[in-house]
Amino acid sequence: MMHQLDLFGSLEPATPPVEKVEKAVTTPPDARAAVADKMTAPAEPVTAAPQKKKRGRKSLKDVSDDGDVIKELDKVALDKQYYSISEVAGMFRVNTSLIRYWENEFDILQPKKNRKGDRLFRQEDIHHLKLIYHLLRERKYTIEGAKQKLKEDKKLAARNFEMVQALLKVRGFLTELKDQL
């Protein structure tokens, strides 16, 4: 017989929870048999419900999975003179509101605006956005830290970014070469 320990340390015989349920719920005998059959039947495999896309800010785990954004941007040929904010946001896989926020926070971003007020990003602006994206998302700088880094020496930060990109290309080439061996 099982014993249950209460809060004060005394032992009491444990009552199975099924008996309590049967006393509390009045069900016909044939329904009880169906419930008993379900309880003794082997469990069916549970399939996970499809994950809904979350709204709002991405978690750091999700952001770390987006590490290929800069690599994909290097592959894209920037052949147009101007890009809309929606095109730029699509390139970086972020919301347009984040691009606008970065424009307000960082002085190096100065997209042109037409009479209507639409932002038109040049290739230079996209290069600056790559640098900001690298500092914020890949190097995990805060907004203030990234601003300070760009103010201290923008050329040094850009040079470091270029070196990291070149090293990543070399690494990719070497891994492809290794796979072929």
Summary of the structure (lengths in Angstrom):
residues: 181
radius of gyration: 29.9
end to end distance: 66.5
largest distance: 84.3
contacts: 359
relative contact order: 0.07
helix: 57%
strand: 7%
